[in-house]
Amino acid sequence: MEIRVVGAGEATLIMQMGQLLVDGFREMAPDDWNTLEEGQAEVLDVVEQGFALAALEGERVLGWIGGLPEYNGNVWELHPLVVAPGEQGRGIGRALVGVFEQQVAQRGGLTVFLGTDDQAGWTSLAGVDLYPDPLGHLAQLQNVARHPFAFYQKLGYALVGVVPDANGPGKPDIFMAKRVGLPPPG
């Protein structure tokens, strides 16, 4: 497997990456990318605004990860990460995140953050009124299906916040972050 940066002119790879968004998020986030065109548009947005890395086996995309700069490049949003459904569990996602973090650090980034939505009811935060204490609910977060927040925790990401109802009533966005640049202050 090879992991490399994908450019805007690589139409065949961008098409595959767009289709992966449609296929990979169908169950977990059914409101996101429903057509190949929507998927490809998202890939191009990420490539043009930040960078994208693809895990390739020959010319076949096994998965990809994107990064978008925030806060003058001090922080990078990990958006999105997707691995082909038939390829999950082989360490592809872990490898993509590792190379992504290296790229962010090389670009001067200090922190990676991500939002991992719960549109499908895969955590204890779904279907719940998180007000008036969203952080209290976040502190009690449990994985009731195979929500990706547990994957990110294994890679060292910390829970840093939650946006109640981000995707509609009872469908929060869970925020996570990890330092990848300079050592901690002090």
N, C-alpha and C positions, 0 to 999 in steps of 0.2 A: 504494500500500500504506500502511495506517495501522497503527501499533503503539500499543496502549493497555493499561492495567490492566484485568483482568477481575475482576468481583465474584462472590461466591458465589450471587447470585440470577439470574445469566445462564445459565439452563438450556440453551438452545440452543447457546451457545458452549462450555459445559462438556462437553456431549455430544460436540461435534466434537473438542474437545481430548482427551477420553478416547479417542476412536476413533483419533486420531493416535498416541497412545502405543501402542496395539495394533498399528497398521499400521507405524509407524516403527521399532519395536524388535523386530519379529517375527524378522528375520534375525540382527541383532546380539546381542540379549539375549532369547532365546526363553523364558527362565524368568521374565521380568518380568510384563508385563501381557498376559494372554491373552484377556480378555473386555472388552466395553464397560463392564460394571459395575466391573471392577477398574480400568480406565483412569479412569472418572469419579470413583471413590473417591480415586484418587491426585491428580487435579486439585483436588478439594475440599479434601483435606488440605493441599496446597500453598497454595491460596488462603486457607484459614483460619489457617494457621500463619505464613505469610509474604506473598508476593505472586506473581502470575502476569501475564505480558504476552503478548498475542496479536498476531500479525501478521495483519491482516485485509485481504481484498479484498472490499469490500462487506460481506456478512454471513458470508463463507466464511473459515474459519481456515486460513491457509497454514502456520502454525507457531506454537509457543509456547515460553516459557521460564519457569521458576519459580525463586524464591529463598526460602531458609529461613534465619532468623537463628540464629547461633551466637555463643558467647563474648560475651554481652551486646550483640549487634549490631555488634561490631567486625569480625566475619567473617560472610559470607553464603555459604551453599552454593548453587551453581548446580545446580538439580535440578528437573526435567530440561530438556533442550533437544531439541526435535523439530521437524523440518520435513517436510511431506507429501512422500512419496517422489517424486511427479511434479513437485515444485516445487524440489527441491534443485539447487544450482548457480547459483541466481539472486541470491545475496547475502542471502537472507532470514535465515539463521542468523547471519551476520555482523552484520546490522542489529539483530536481537534481542539479541545479546550486547552491542552498543554501548549500546543503550537500558537494558538490564539493569544494566550497570556504572554508568551515570549515576544510575539509581534507587538503587543500593546506596550510592554516594557521598553522594547527597542525604539518605539515611537515616542517615548517620553511619558507614557501613561503611568499613573500611580495606582489607580483603582479600576477594577472592572465591576460594573453593576449589571443587573438583569432583572427583568420582570417575568415571572413565571405565572401566567394566568391560571385560574381555576374556573374554566367555563363548564366543565363536565362533572363537577361534584366529586373530585378525587381527593379533597382534603376536608378536614374538620371545619374549615372556614366557609365552605360552600353552603348556600341555602340558609345562612345565619345572618341575623342583623348584628353586625359587628360594632355598631354604636351603642353606648357612648364610649366604649373602651376597646378600640381596634387593637392596640398593642397588647392588652391583656389577652385577647383571643389569640393573637399571633404567638404569644409566649406558650400557649397550650396547643399549638399546631400539631396535628397528627395526619399521617398519610393513610387514607382509607382505600386507595387504589394504588396505581403506580405513578403517582404524580412526580414530575421531575425534580421538585425541590430536594428530595432525598439524594438524588444523584449529585446535585450541586453541593450539598452539604458534605458528601464524601470527598469532594474535590477541594474542600476548605472554604467554601462560601458561607457567609453568615447571613442570617435573617436580619434585615435592616428596616423593614417597614411593610405596610400593607395599604392598598387603596381599596376600601370597601366599594362594592357595586361598580367597579371599573368597567365591567363587561355586561352590566345589567344587574337587576336586584339579585343579591346573593351570589354574585360571581366576581370575586375579588382578584386583584393582581397582587402577587406576593413579591416583594423586592428583596434581592440578595446582593451581596458585594464581597469583594476580596481584594486585598492589597497585592499588587504585583510589581510595584516599582521600588522606590527607596525604602530603607528600613523605617520602622515607626519613629515618630518624633520622641524626643526625650531620651 
